[in-house]
Amino acid sequence: MSTVVLAQHVTKWYGPRRAVNNVSFAIEQGEVVGLLGPNGSGKSTIFRMLTGFLVPTSGRVEVGGYDVVADSLSVRRVIGYVPEDAPLYEHMRVGEFLHFMANLKGLQGAAAKAAVNAAAERLDLTGVMFLLNDKLSRGFRQRVSIAQALLGSPQVLVLDEPTSGLDPHQVIAVRDLIHSLAKTHTVLIASHILPEIEKIASRVMILLDGTLLTSDALKEKGEGTILRLATTATEATVRGIVSAIAGVRNIALEAGRSGTMHYLIRAEPRASLAAEMNAALVGAGVAVSELAEGRPDLERVFLDLTRPSSRVAA
């Protein structure tokens, strides 16, 4: 596979505020990559730099082998972009808008008509082509926005919060559509909704306060083990015992209630880990009311990476 999107040490400042901090990643042809993070974490800023709407303060971005600053027009020919909130020219009819967008992408005459018809059919828009954009439901507006991104058969599709504001049926329809698009395009999706990203993406990057915490959260999800521990022992006692066990990576205090403290422990996968931990705690006179082992889901990986917690090394 070849690299189609490349970001190298990208930083973006808005005046005194740094929105993106030294972010680097590569995306290969055919991947479906999710960019996950809370609102305000820098997802949309990164997408706007990828699509040429913003210029990085420093660093380099390439799409399809073209530099987004030095060769912006070439980048726009190989990329389809669906901004957040599906902005459309509301005074235009759906068909008129799609033909206008096709013309902007260099398609004229029969080529433009064929591209618009193909996109309309794929997005199930043939029945609304004569409606004004401002008369469309939220779901149809999203479909029209995705349809314009498909015009010209771009190599890369960038979708910013594609399911935001949709009802459950519309979310499922958009999710199925993205799965079908992934067969012929490289797809980047930004979202703050973890379950949607987990169902759509083959790889997930996590962003917080403009910093990329991981470029493959699903790999971390698959390789790690978590244990949930509940005990009345002091935090210092628990940390002292648990941190000495081989393979333990992180101990986070989740909650305390009625004298019982709850911990989330991340560790390397090992068959005897839970039994060894239980033996160490009980052997030290610690009463264990719960010790459950499992594999972390994406939500757990996200929470572990984004919340303050004490590292074993600390």
C-alpha positions, 0 to 999 in steps of 0.5 A: 500500500502507498501513503496517501495522507502524510502529516509531519510535525504539524502545528497550528496557532490561532493568535495566542492559542495553539489548536494543533501541537506537533502532530504527525501521522500517515494514512495508507491507501484504502484505510478507513481512519477515525480521528476521535477526540472531545469537542475542541480537541483540534479535529476540525482544524486538522481536517481543514489543513488537510483540505487546504482551507487552513495553512499550518503554522509549521510542519508539512501536510501532503495528500496524494503526494501533493503539498497542501500549501505549495500545490493546493489546487492539486490537493483539492482535485484528489480530495472530497470534503464534507465539513461539519454541519453539512453547509449547503447553498440553501437558495439552490435546488439539490440538482442545481447545487450538485451541477454547480459543484461538479463544474467547480471540480472541472466537470462539464457537459455530459461528464458533469451530468453523468457524475451528478446522476451517479452520486444522486443514485448512490445517495438515494437523492433522485426523488429530491433533486428539484427541492430547495436545499433549505427544505431538506431534512437533516439526513438529506442535507447530509446525503447531499453534502456527501454526494458533492464530495464524491463528484470527480471520484476523489482518492480521499474522502474527509468526513467531519462529524458525518453523523452529528444531529442524525436520528438512529435510522439516519446514523445507520444509513450513513454508517452503511454508506461509509462502509460502501465508500471504503471499498473504493476510497481512503476515508478519514472520519472525525467524531467525538462519538466513540461507538460510531467510530468503533463501528466504522473505522479500521484504525483510530487516532485519538486527539486531546488538546491538539496533541495526538495521543495515539495513532492506533487506539484499536491496536492498543485495545486489542493488545492490552488487558484491564482489571477492575479492583475494589478494596477497602485498603488504602490507595498507597497500599494498593499501589505498592502491591499492584505496581510490583507485579510484572506487566502492570502498566497503569493504575487509575483510581476510578471512584470511592464509595462507602470506604471501598475504592475502585481501581482500573488497572491496565497491564500486558496480557498474561494468563495468570495475571489476575490470580497472581494479583489476587494472591499478592493482595490477599497475602498482604492482608488486603480484603478484595471485594472485586477483581475482574479481568477483561479486554479494554474496549475503545471507550476504555482506551480513550478514557485511559489516555485522556484523563489524568491518572497516576502512572506506575512509574510515578 
